[in-house]
Amino acid sequence: MSMDRRKFLNLSGLGITSFTISGFIPTIHNQIEVAPIVAATWDAGLAANLAAWKVLGAGGKALDAVEKGVMVTEDEMNCCVGLNGNPDRDGHVTLDASIMDHEFNCGSVAFLERIKHPIAVARRVMEKTPHVMLVGEGAQQFAVAEGFTLEPDQLSDDAKRSYEGWLKKSEYKPVINIERKKALSQLDPSLMAPHKLSNGEWNHDTIGMVALDRFGNLSGSCTTSGAGFKMRGRVGDSPVIGAGLYVDNEVGAVVATGQGEDVIRVAGSSAVVEQMRQGKSPSEACKFVVERIRRIKKEKAKDIQICFIAINKKGEVGAFALHKGFNYAVHTNDGNKLIESSSLD
């Protein structure tokens, strides 16, 4: 037996099996560490990314990062995600959320009321039940049984003012890009202005997040209070695995924001993943699906916004939107920054 082969066998016994011609690179149990990265929709993603990076930067898992990250947005007082969001047309806030890991484990909740962190409940559904989705009263009952607090059934001050404004006409009039707010500082998210529109014209707001951890594993999350003043019982794409969120650890992870009904029509996030599987970059894959939605909607496309962000297995991030005005936040070892997305117009 040659000395080189003997060395190789000894290393294999220790679980070290990767090397190069110029010298081996040790990898324990075939696992090569990569540079972590997290991306989130809209400028609210800046604050969410900071929380996610506390996990990723410390060597934690992508799944934990995407949960902790969007919980920041669910907590915000002046935001349309979580219990401070706008109600349905009957005056009740209902929440949707989903989460998915690198092993196709996934969980979601929809039409959930009076629970502060729907993303955490979605993770419990994934980890503690044989199901993927729980809705309405059943989702709330499960959350309470898991120790979540049942919050008061009341609107935040901003949501109350918005709802009272909407009641004057009681018209459902979607307004694109209302998720976007001015980011006064990328370093101090507390300086960012709240989401506001005049005359009670609020539509929907979502935060979606995708992350790659140092182990090379992907995960994603999505949480929303849905379309403001929606019909009682309406559920959008955010809690629908394959529509608002999808993760395939061999390919990439994708989240969507915008008009949920039209994301659902094309199984949007999974469609983007499949385009990446065929070799497209994250931005090219997002663009492909956005173009398909525009063809389907024809003239009606001018009245809606659809946006996707994607991260592939290489750690490349991209996004694309139907209309101008979408931005997304990306945090790497080089810092946290806001990026303007490309769009069809």
C-alpha positions as CSV (number, residue, x, y, z in Angstrom):
1,M,0.0,0.0,0.0
2,S,1.4,3.4,-1.0
3,M,1.9,6.2,1.6
4,D,-0.7,8.4,-0.2
5,R,-3.4,5.7,-0.1
6,R,-2.6,5.0,3.6
7,K,-3.0,8.7,4.4
8,F,-6.3,8.8,2.5
9,L,-7.7,5.8,4.4
10,N,-6.7,7.2,7.7
11,L,-8.4,10.5,6.9
12,S,-11.5,8.7,5.7
13,G,-11.7,7.0,9.1
14,L,-12.0,10.4,10.7
15,G,-14.8,11.4,8.4
16,I,-12.5,13.6,6.3
17,T,-13.0,12.7,2.7
18,S,-12.5,15.8,0.5
19,F,-9.2,17.0,-0.9
20,T,-7.7,18.7,-3.9
21,I,-4.7,17.9,-6.0
22,S,-2.8,20.8,-4.5
23,G,-3.7,19.7,-1.0
24,F,-6.8,18.5,0.8
25,I,-9.5,20.7,2.2
26,P,-10.8,19.0,5.4
27,T,-14.6,18.7,5.5
28,I,-16.2,16.9,8.4
29,H,-18.8,14.4,7.3
30,N,-18.6,15.7,3.7
31,Q,-19.9,19.1,4.9
32,I,-18.2,22.2,3.5
33,E,-18.9,25.5,5.2
34,V,-20.2,28.3,3.0
35,A,-20.7,32.0,3.5
36,P,-24.2,32.6,5.0
37,I,-26.7,35.0,3.4
38,V,-30.2,36.2,4.1
39,A,-32.6,38.2,2.0
40,A,-36.0,39.7,2.8
41,T,-38.8,41.6,0.9
42,W,-39.2,45.3,1.2
43,D,-37.2,47.7,3.3
44,A,-38.8,46.3,6.5
45,G,-36.4,43.4,5.6
46,L,-33.5,45.6,6.9
47,A,-34.6,45.2,10.5
48,A,-35.7,41.6,10.0
49,N,-32.3,40.7,8.5
50,L,-30.5,42.1,11.5
51,A,-32.3,39.6,13.8
52,A,-31.8,36.8,11.3
53,W,-28.1,37.6,11.1
54,K,-27.7,37.2,14.8
55,V,-28.4,33.6,14.2
56,L,-26.6,33.1,10.9
57,G,-23.5,35.1,12.0
58,A,-23.1,33.0,15.0
59,G,-23.1,29.8,12.9
60,G,-26.8,29.0,13.4
61,K,-29.3,27.3,11.2
62,A,-31.2,29.0,8.3
63,L,-34.5,27.7,9.7
64,D,-34.0,29.5,13.1
65,A,-32.8,32.6,11.2
66,V,-35.9,33.0,9.0
67,E,-38.2,32.5,12.0
68,K,-36.5,35.0,14.2
69,G,-36.1,37.5,11.4
70,V,-39.7,37.9,10.4
71,M,-40.8,37.9,14.1
72,V,-39.3,41.4,14.2
73,T,-41.7,42.6,11.6
74,E,-44.6,40.8,13.3
75,D,-43.7,42.9,16.4
76,E,-43.6,46.3,14.7
77,M,-46.3,48.7,15.9
78,N,-46.6,50.7,12.6
79,C,-46.6,47.8,10.1
80,C,-49.2,45.8,8.3
81,V,-47.7,42.5,9.3
82,G,-48.9,40.8,12.5
83,L,-51.7,41.9,14.9
84,N,-51.0,45.6,14.2
85,G,-52.0,45.2,10.6
86,N,-55.2,46.2,8.9
87,P,-58.4,44.2,9.5
88,D,-60.7,42.5,7.1
89,R,-63.9,44.3,6.1
90,D,-65.6,43.1,9.3
91,G,-63.0,44.8,11.4
92,H,-60.9,41.7,12.5
93,V,-57.2,41.1,11.9
94,T,-56.5,37.7,10.5
95,L,-53.0,36.4,9.9
96,D,-51.3,33.9,7.5
97,A,-47.8,32.5,7.7
98,S,-45.6,29.7,6.4
99,I,-42.1,28.3,7.0
100,M,-40.1,25.6,5.2
101,D,-36.7,24.0,5.8
102,H,-34.0,22.2,3.8
103,E,-35.6,18.8,4.1
104,F,-39.0,19.7,2.7
105,N,-40.5,20.0,6.2
106,C,-43.1,22.8,6.1
107,G,-45.9,24.3,8.2
108,S,-48.4,27.1,7.8
109,V,-51.3,28.8,9.4
110,A,-54.1,30.8,7.8
111,F,-57.0,32.9,9.0
112,L,-55.4,32.9,12.5
113,E,-56.7,35.5,15.0
114,R,-55.4,37.0,18.2
115,I,-51.9,35.3,18.1
116,K,-48.9,37.6,18.0
117,H,-46.5,35.4,16.1
118,P,-48.1,33.3,13.4
119,I,-44.7,32.3,12.0
120,A,-43.8,30.6,15.3
121,V,-47.2,28.8,15.2
122,A,-46.5,27.7,11.6
123,R,-43.2,26.2,12.8
124,R,-45.0,24.3,15.6
125,V,-47.4,22.9,13.0
126,M,-44.4,21.7,11.0
127,E,-42.6,20.2,14.0
128,K,-45.4,18.9,16.2
129,T,-48.2,17.8,13.9
130,P,-48.6,15.4,11.0
131,H,-50.1,18.3,9.0
132,V,-48.8,21.1,6.9
133,M,-51.6,23.7,7.4
134,L,-54.0,24.6,10.2
135,V,-56.6,27.4,9.7
136,G,-59.0,29.6,11.7
137,E,-60.3,28.4,15.0
138,G,-58.4,25.2,14.8
139,A,-55.1,27.0,14.3
140,Q,-55.9,29.3,17.2
141,Q,-56.8,26.3,19.4
142,F,-53.5,24.6,18.6
143,A,-51.5,27.8,19.3
144,V,-53.1,28.2,22.7
145,A,-52.5,24.6,23.5
146,E,-48.8,25.2,22.6
147,G,-48.6,28.0,25.1
148,F,-49.1,31.0,22.9
149,T,-51.0,33.9,24.5
150,L,-54.4,34.9,23.2
151,E,-54.1,38.6,22.6
152,P,-57.0,41.1,22.9
153,D,-59.3,41.4,19.9
154,Q,-58.6,45.1,19.1
155,L,-57.0,47.2,16.4
156,S,-53.8,49.2,16.6
157,D,-54.3,53.0,16.4
158,D,-53.0,53.1,12.9
159,A,-55.2,50.2,11.7
160,K,-58.2,51.8,13.4
161,R,-57.8,55.1,11.6
162,S,-57.2,53.3,8.3
163,Y,-60.3,51.1,8.8
164,E,-62.5,54.1,9.7
165,G,-61.2,55.8,6.5
166,W,-62.0,52.8,4.5
167,L,-65.6,52.5,5.9
168,K,-66.5,55.9,4.4
169,K,-66.6,54.3,1.0
170,S,-66.2,50.6,1.7
171,E,-64.5,50.0,-1.5
172,Y,-61.8,47.4,-2.1
173,K,-59.2,49.2,-4.2
174,P,-55.8,47.5,-4.3
175,V,-52.9,49.9,-4.4
176,I,-49.6,48.6,-5.6
177,N,-46.3,49.0,-3.7
178,I,-47.8,50.2,-0.5
179,E,-45.5,47.8,1.4
180,R,-42.7,50.2,0.5
181,K,-41.7,52.8,3.0
182,K,-38.8,55.2,3.0
183,A,-35.7,53.7,4.7
184,L,-34.1,56.6,6.5
185,S,-31.2,54.5,7.7
186,Q,-30.0,51.1,6.8
187,L,-28.1,50.9,10.1
188,D,-31.0,52.1,12.4
189,P,-34.3,50.6,11.3
190,S,-36.1,52.4,14.1
191,L,-35.7,55.6,12.0
192,M,-37.8,54.1,9.2
193,A,-41.2,55.7,8.7
194,P,-44.3,53.6,9.0
195,H,-46.4,52.4,6.1
196,K,-49.1,54.9,5.4
197,L,-51.6,55.9,2.7
198,S,-54.2,58.6,2.7
199,N,-58.0,58.1,2.7
200,G,-57.7,54.6,4.2
201,E,-56.3,53.2,1.0
202,W,-54.3,50.3,2.4
203,N,-53.9,47.1,0.5
204,H,-51.6,44.3,1.8
205,D,-48.3,43.8,3.3
206,T,-46.0,40.8,3.6
207,I,-42.5,40.0,4.6
208,G,-40.9,37.0,3.1
209,M,-37.3,35.8,3.9
210,V,-34.9,33.2,2.5
211,A,-31.6,32.2,4.0
212,L,-28.6,30.1,3.3
213,D,-26.6,29.0,6.4
214,R,-22.9,28.0,6.8
215,F,-23.8,24.4,6.3
216,G,-25.1,25.1,2.9
217,N,-28.8,24.6,3.9
218,L,-31.7,26.7,2.8
219,S,-34.9,27.8,4.6
220,G,-37.6,30.3,4.0
221,S,-40.5,32.1,5.8
222,C,-43.4,34.3,5.0
223,T,-45.9,36.2,7.2
224,T,-48.7,38.6,6.5
225,S,-51.9,40.2,7.7
226,G,-53.1,39.8,4.1
227,A,-55.0,42.3,2.0
228,G,-56.5,45.1,4.0
229,F,-60.3,45.1,4.1
230,K,-60.4,41.7,2.4
231,M,-63.6,39.6,2.5
232,R,-63.9,37.7,5.7
233,G,-62.1,34.4,5.3
234,R,-59.9,35.4,2.4
235,V,-56.5,33.7,2.3
236,G,-53.7,34.8,0.0
237,D,-50.5,33.1,-1.2
238,S,-48.3,33.6,1.9
239,P,-49.4,30.4,3.8
240,V,-49.6,28.3,0.6
241,I,-46.5,26.2,0.2
242,G,-45.4,26.4,-3.4
243,A,-47.1,29.7,-4.0
244,G,-45.9,32.3,-1.4
245,L,-42.9,30.2,-0.3
246,Y,-40.9,27.2,-1.6
247,V,-37.6,25.6,-0.7
248,D,-35.7,22.9,-2.5
249,N,-32.3,22.4,-0.9
250,E,-30.8,21.1,-4.1
251,V,-31.8,24.2,-6.1
252,G,-32.9,27.3,-4.1
253,A,-35.5,29.1,-2.0
254,V,-38.1,31.6,-3.1
255,V,-40.7,33.9,-1.5
256,A,-43.3,36.1,-3.1
257,T,-45.1,39.3,-2.3
258,G,-47.8,41.2,-4.0
259,Q,-51.3,40.2,-5.2
260,G,-51.6,36.8,-3.7
261,E,-54.4,35.5,-5.9
262,D,-52.2,35.8,-8.9
263,V,-49.2,34.2,-7.3
264,I,-51.4,31.2,-6.4
265,R,-52.6,30.9,-10.0
266,V,-49.1,30.0,-11.2
267,A,-47.8,28.3,-8.0
268,G,-45.3,31.2,-8.2
269,S,-42.5,30.3,-5.8
270,S,-42.2,26.7,-6.9
271,A,-42.3,27.8,-10.5
272,V,-39.3,30.1,-9.8
273,V,-37.4,27.2,-8.2
274,E,-38.1,25.0,-11.3
275,Q,-36.7,27.7,-13.5
276,M,-33.5,27.8,-11.4
277,R,-33.4,24.0,-11.6
278,Q,-33.2,24.4,-15.4
279,G,-30.1,26.7,-15.1
280,K,-31.5,30.2,-14.8
281,S,-30.0,32.6,-12.3
282,P,-32.3,33.7,-9.4
283,S,-33.2,37.0,-11.1
284,E,-33.8,35.3,-14.5
285,A,-36.0,32.7,-12.9
286,C,-38.1,35.4,-11.1
287,K,-38.4,37.4,-14.3
288,F,-39.6,34.3,-16.2
289,V,-42.5,33.8,-13.8
290,V,-43.4,37.5,-13.6
291,E,-43.6,37.6,-17.4
292,R,-46.0,34.6,-17.3
293,I,-48.3,36.4,-14.9
294,R,-48.4,39.5,-17.0
295,R,-49.4,37.3,-20.1
296,I,-52.1,35.8,-18.0
297,K,-53.4,39.1,-16.6
298,K,-53.1,41.0,-19.8
299,E,-54.5,44.6,-19.3
300,K,-55.3,43.9,-15.7
301,A,-51.6,43.5,-14.9
302,K,-51.3,47.3,-14.6
303,D,-53.4,47.3,-11.4
304,I,-51.4,44.7,-9.5
305,Q,-47.9,44.1,-8.2
306,I,-46.1,40.8,-8.1
307,C,-42.6,40.4,-6.8
308,F,-40.3,37.4,-6.1
309,I,-36.9,37.1,-4.4
310,A,-34.8,34.0,-4.8
311,I,-31.6,32.5,-3.5
312,N,-29.9,29.6,-5.1
313,K,-27.6,26.9,-3.7
314,K,-24.5,28.9,-4.6
315,G,-25.7,31.8,-2.4
316,E,-26.6,34.0,-5.4
317,V,-29.6,36.3,-4.7
318,G,-32.0,37.9,-7.3
319,A,-35.4,39.4,-7.6
320,F,-37.8,40.7,-10.1
321,A,-41.1,42.6,-10.0
322,L,-44.0,43.3,-12.3
323,H,-43.8,47.1,-11.7
324,K,-41.2,49.5,-10.4
325,G,-41.1,50.2,-6.7
326,F,-40.1,46.9,-5.2
327,N,-37.0,46.7,-3.1
328,Y,-35.4,44.0,-1.0
329,A,-32.8,43.7,1.8
330,V,-29.7,41.4,1.6
331,H,-27.4,40.7,4.5
332,T,-24.0,39.1,4.0
333,N,-20.7,39.1,5.8
334,D,-20.2,42.5,4.1
335,G,-23.2,44.1,5.8
336,N,-26.9,44.8,5.3
337,K,-28.1,46.7,2.3
338,L,-31.3,47.6,0.4
339,I,-31.5,46.8,-3.3
340,E,-33.9,48.2,-5.9
341,S,-35.4,45.3,-7.9
342,S,-35.5,45.2,-11.6
343,S,-39.0,45.1,-13.1
344,L,-40.9,44.8,-16.4
345,D,-41.7,48.6,-16.5
